Amino acid sequence: MSIPNWGDVHRKGQLAHESFHVFSPAKQPEATYLDEGLATLNAKQSQNYNPHPNSKYHEALSLVEDLIATCSDSIRELVSVLASDIIAVCKKFHSDKAYLLVRKFYA
């Protein structure tokens, strides 16, 4: 299937992003910034994809990258997550950013 008017990097990035959701299958109303940030990070790392700077995906990616930079092992310990879980796993991570990560992405 070919998506018209999409560059190769965007198309491959989108496929990498969506493939992450196979392993993290939150339904759209349940998806958080953490879910979408991790999916976007997968696209960035595997396909050199970067979302538009003014998009929610860019914000989600930035928050996830900040969490990983602050506490590199924290992601593997987070499954179903609350802001308090993020703070408990990574005490150095700012609580306001933790609350931003657990917001519903499609609200």
Protein Blocks (a to p, Z undefined) as FASTA:
>chain_A
ZZehiafklmmmmmmmmmmmmmmcccfklpcfklmmmmmmmmmmmnopacdfkbmklmmm
mmmmmmmmmmmmlmmmpcbdcfklmmmmmmmbcfklmmmmmpcfkZZ
